[in-house]
Amino acid sequence: MEAVPSSSGVPCPGYACRNISTSSALQNRTHVSCDIKGDVAVVRFNTPNSKVNTLSKQLSAEFTDVMNEIWANEAVRSAVLISSKPGSFIAGADLNMLEACKTAQEVTQLSQDGQKMLEKIEHSPKPIVAAISGSCLGGGLEVAIACHYRVATKDKKTVLGTPEVLLGLLPGAGGTQRLPKMVGLPAAFDMMLTGRNIRADRAKKMGLVDQLVEPLGPGVKTPEARTIEYLEEVAIGFARGLANKTLSAKRSRGLMQRLTDYAMALPFVRQQVYKTVESKVQKQTKGLYPAPLKIIQVVKTGLDQGSDAGYLIESQSFGQLAVTKESKALMGLYHGQVHCKKNKFGAPQKEVKTLAVLGAGLMGAGIAQVSVDKGIKTILKDTAQKGLDRGQQQVYKGLNGKVKKKSLTSFERDSILSNLMGQLDYKGFEKADMVIEAVFEDINVKHKVLKEVEAVIPAHCIFASNTSALPISQIAAASKRPEKVIGMHYFSPVDKMQLLEIITTDKTSQDTAASAVAVGLKQGKVVIVVKDGPGFYTTRCLGPMLSEVVRVLQEGIDPKKVDAISTAFGFPVGAATLIDEVGVDVATHVAEDLGKAFGERFGGGSIDLFKLMVQKGFLGRKAGKGFYVYQEGVKNRSVNSGMDEILEKFKMPANPDVCSDEDIQMRLVTRFVNEAAMCLQEGILSNPVEGDIGAVFGLGFPPCLGGPFRFADSYGARQLVDKLRKYEAVYGSQFTPCQLLLDHANSPSKKFHQ
């Protein structure tokens, strides 16, 4: 029924008109609703067609209307804010709304509107209780901490946090001012500068939440629905208690908290805290991320100059940060992750319930761990008992680490492990839905296991290879059913690295691809899908860059300096350390294969330098020696002196025109970006978004630059091509820009990301 506006001139009795005038507002509300239970108003957030609630313009406007009605209604003495979605209270601000803003002033205005609304809630004469179930993040947490009381469900899905810093922003609706007062300065800094999620029980200890509600089991309704109803009842009880003054919102703070509060009230103690936090941030971000330093400055202003000054600088800084290229890069990565968490091939015909992993080495055991802990029955097969024991021990250690961090109970750990079968034969493979091989990188070994596996697996079973460089079509050449063969390239360590690169050949069927993506998403991975070719996408981009690293080392720059230069640019791991992490033997193997495939373009440093390192046993971290010496428990590792004579032997004259720190950074990065563009040009990549995600989450490309394609857009394709030409004049064809970059350089309106 459409609402009839009361001004339509329809004569009607008084009560009906009154009814219509309020109902027209009610009927147009799609995001926020309100029920009145006795003298308590229950306000429900429910963004339509979305798994989560976000603070969009629409939701904020409706929320403001509802609150104004509650404040005007004399029959209502208190209110409860709750979500109708079990897994989400409010997950934060609506990013599209922020990104639609053209100027910093527009974003500052959004921040000030949010601040004003939450200030009204904080100073509301009627007590307001936040009933939290599910994610309560960013702007959602700011809403909750402006309320007078907070009740949360003690559930794994209930997390509180301020993730704005991960998007290059800061809490912009009063969070920087309220949080330190609520949880103390050290804890507030920790939350705002790391963006970490805080579980409900920890939030209660910190004083972020006042009461916890145990989740209920199943009944007539689902456990989620029952828990939310129970949470609402409890919250209504607290709201009444606050209104009747039978309950006080004052928190009893423990002795330690009172001492901390007392210390923080002393200006010189606060100065010490600021100093310590600033130097830590500077060390971790190398000054490449503006948001963390702004957060410190904004908190400082509020505490030292009062809240008016604090709120003003918060909204201004929020606006300034939203238009920085760093924030745009981080937001691009966020959208990219969302894009890569969807299965573009649709639902597979058959869900993978039993997975077999061949090879219990670091990779195989890692793949087994991330599968078994997501409820997939997993078989881990190796050829030797010793290898199998080591692999199973690795899985146990990984899960036990979660018990120590309290994210699993020991009972949950044991029940997960009961789904893992370690074995030396192919028993049970007839029930497997997918087999992932993680055996030695040798085409003959791969062909041997493929044939053995195909003899025992059922017709629908998929064979996936976790190779980092061997073309999948070469592996599939030995298969009787090449449509069921696919590449699933994981990154080490598998339980920490988020990326999974899936590789399809011309023969891989769509259903096989759908299954592989579904398994990757179930394992919690960010998934990119690329076409087959030597080195696929990630290894292929890394190749030229590592070759350039070796050349830089040969030109006489020592490993520590190479690391310092590359981390100063934003790489999380130094370039020389990266070779040690990958393993010098693996790097040699890949460099040889890619060199054969791509010829001169992958040249640069001498591959014989790697071969000599391998001969001497300098294989990197796993051997205790590479460019550096690795010892258990020693953080500051020293350069391996055994490398001196190797570097001396392969020393090359350096050209001073291309050897400044900036030139070295650009030599590494331009080769990476040029190769990434080449992959897009050749159709190995289907879009720039997956290219950026693959580079950042798989290879540690600087997140502040957003990935090679985002970087090409912000740095400028023309400027990139000029740099490539400068180095090409000195080093030749390794720096020849690819056609796609030239096209972008020649028409400035062309962008990889519109």
Secondary structure, 3 states (H helix, E strand, C coil): CCCCCHHHCCCCCHHHHHHHHHHHHHHHCCCEEEEEECCEEEEEECCCCCCCCCECHHHHHHHHHHHHHHHHCCCCCEEEEEECCCCEEECCECHHHHHCCCCHHHHHHHHHHHHHHHHHHHCCCCCEEEEECCEEECHHHHHHHHCCEEEEECCCCCEEECHHHHHCCCCCCCHHHHHHHHHCHHHHHHHHHHCCCEEHHHHHHHCCCCEEECCCCCCCCCHHHHHHHHHHHHHHHHHHHHHHCCCCCCCCCCHHHHHHHHHHCCHHHHHHHHHHHHHHHHHHHCCCCHHHHHHHHHHHHHHHHCHHHHHHHHHHHHHHHHCCHHHHHHHHHHHHHHHCCCCCCCCCCCCCCEEEEECCCHHHHHHHHHHHCCCCEEEEECCCHHHHHHHHHHHHHHHHHHHHCCCCCHHHHHHHHCCEEEECCCCCHHHCCEEEECCCCCHHHHHHHHHHHHCCCCCCCEEEECCCCCCHHHHHCCCCCHHHEEEEEECCCCCCCCEEEEEECCCCCHHHHHHHHHHHHHCCCEEEEEECCCCCCHHHHHHHHHHHHHHHHHCCCCHHHHHHHHHHCCCCCCHHHHHHHHCHHHHHHHHHHHHHHHHHHHCCCCHHHHHHHHHCCCCEHHHCECCEECCCCCCCCCECCCHHHHHHHCCCCCCHHHCCHHHHHHHHHHHHHHHHHHHHHCCCCCCHHHHHHHHHHHHCCCHHHCCHHHHHHHHCHHHHHHHHHHHHHHHCHHHCCCHHHHHHHHCCCCCCCC
